[in-house]
Amino acid sequence: MIQDPRNIRIEDYTYVLPKEKIARYPLEDRDSSKLLVYRSGKISHDVFNNLSNYLKKEDILVYNQTRVIRARLLFRKETGANIEIFCLEPEKPSDYESNFSSRKTVDWRCLIGNQKKWKSGRLSIDLNHDGRLVTLCAEQIERIGKETLVRFRWDNNYLSFSEILNQAGHVPVPPYLNRKDEEIDRTRYQTIYSKVD
């Protein structure tokens, strides 16, 4: 039975999940990931590689082709305060393709970690890209509820914003994993899909 979304309560989705049941790293062989199967009111488990065993000819398979971007930018103020900017969605240009390919300035809706330590002013990070120094700057434009509109600028226009994120950003590893992002997350956190015959 489908529940009316207006009656959904977050308490209905609260459950105990022991730490030992949480995989801290995605599997190297993603096809071996656990597959939850729900059929005729019963739950069973298998592995993702066996997905085709559960599909019928008339079924529609929808898969996610999105990529996890390196959306966490870590800045350090001159005072020593660490500020984290988590890019949520592009504002200007508003479409991802134009925003990522921009070589001048972009605006993003962001969440700010340690916001109280960044009341005003510009933050900057110096990057070394192929032996060239690039300075990425961030400034707050406007507060929009819990989000902040942030303008990013960088001083060498041969780099796109996508390249800036790839150089300076961090993979947003879920906080319940209690670990920092690592080089392995660049590939393991990306969506891959298996061939289903």
N, C-alpha and C positions, 0 to 999 in steps of 0.2 A: 504494500500500500504506500503510495506517494504522499508524503506529508506536505501540507500547505506551508510554503517558505515563511509566511508571516507568523507561524506558530513554532518555528524552530527555536530551541533554547540551547545555549552553549553547554549547559549542564548535561544535556542528553548525549554529548560527545566527550564527556570527561571519563577517563578510565585510567587504570593503573598500568603502566608499562615499565616493567623492571629494566634496569640499566643493561643487564646481561642479554636482553632480547633486542637491543638496539645495535645495528651494524654501524660501527664507527667509520668504515670505509666501504664504498661500493665494490662489488666483486670485480675481479679482473675479467672474468668470463661472464659478461652480463647476462647471457642466455641461461646461466645457471641460477639466476635470481629466483627467489621464491615466488610462486604464483598461487594466489588465493582463488579457489574455484567455488562459485555459489550456484548450485543447481537444485531446483525443486525443493527449495527451503533448507538444503543441507550445505555445509561448508566442508571443503576438503582442501588439501594442499598438493602442489606439484611444482615443477620448475618451468620457467618461462619458455624454454626450448620446446616444451610439449604443448604450447598454446594451440597449435593446429589440430590437436586431438579433440579440442572442445568446440571448434567452430563448424557450423553447418554451411552448406553452399549458399544459402540465402542471407547469412549473417553479414553485417557491415563491420569492418574493422577500422577503427579510427586510431591513428597514432600521432604522437606528439613529436614534431620536428624542431621544436624550439631549442635554443642553446642557452646555457647558463653563461651570462656575461660576467666579467670581472667587475662587478658593480659596487664593490666596497673600496672607497678611497680613504686612505689614512693620512691625516695631516698632523703636524706638530707645531703649535704656536711657539713664538719666541719665549713665552713664559714657561714653556715645558708641557703645557696642557695638550693632551691627545684629543683630536677631533676626528670622528668617523663620519663620512658622508656616504650614505647608501642610496644609490641612484635607483629610483622606482620606475619612472617613465619619462620619456622626452616631452618637453613642453614647446620648445622652439629650436629648430623645426620640430613639428609634432609627430612626424612619421619617423620610424626607426631608421630606415634606409638613409634618408636625407640627413638625419642627426648624426648617425655614425660616420657618414662620409664627409661631414663638415670639417673644414680646415681652419676655422677662425674661432667662432664663439658658439656655444650651445647652452640652452637652459634646460634644466631637469627638475622634476618634482623629486624631492629627496627626504629621507629621514636623517636627522642629525644626532649622532651619539655625542654626549657631553655638551649639548646645546647651550647650557648655562655658562659655559666657559668661552663661547663664541657669540658674543652679543653683537659685534660689528667688526668691520675691517675685512681685509683680504687674507686668505690663507694661500700658501704656495708650497709646491714640491718641485725640487730639481730632479730631472730625469736625464739619464744618459742613454741616448738612442743612437746606436751605431757610431759612437764616438762624438756625437753632437749633444750639447747641453740644451735641454728643453725645460722651460719653467711652466708648470701648470698652476693656474691661479683659480681660486673659487671665492665667490662673494654671494652673500645672501641678498635676494631681491625682495622677497615677500614671504610672510607666513600664511599658509593656507590650512587652517585647522592644525593637525599634528604634523603636517608636511611643510617643507620649506622649499621655495623656488630658489634654485641655486644657478648662478651663471658661471660657466667654466670658460676660461680663455687660456691660450698657450701662445708662446712667442715665436714659434717656428711653424709656418703654415704648410710645410711639406708633409706634416703628419695629420691624419684624420683623427677624429675623436675615438673611433674604434681602435686605432693604433695606440692612442693615449691610454685608453682603458686597459688594453692588453699589456702595456708597459707598466702602468702605475697601479692598476686595480688588483683587487683580491677576490677570489671566488667566495660568494656568500655561503659558507658552510653553516648548516642549521645550528643554532646555539645549543640545542640539547646534546650535540655530539661532544661538547666541551673540549674542542681542539681548534687550533688555528688552521687556516687553509694551507695546503701543501702543493708542491709541484704536480703530484699525481692527480689532484682534483681538477686540473685543467682538462684532462681527458676523461677521467672516470665519471665526472658529474655531468657529462654531456649525454644527451639522448642518443641512443643507438637503436636500431630496429633490426629484428631478425626477419629473414625470409619466411613467409608462411605459405606453404603450398596448398 
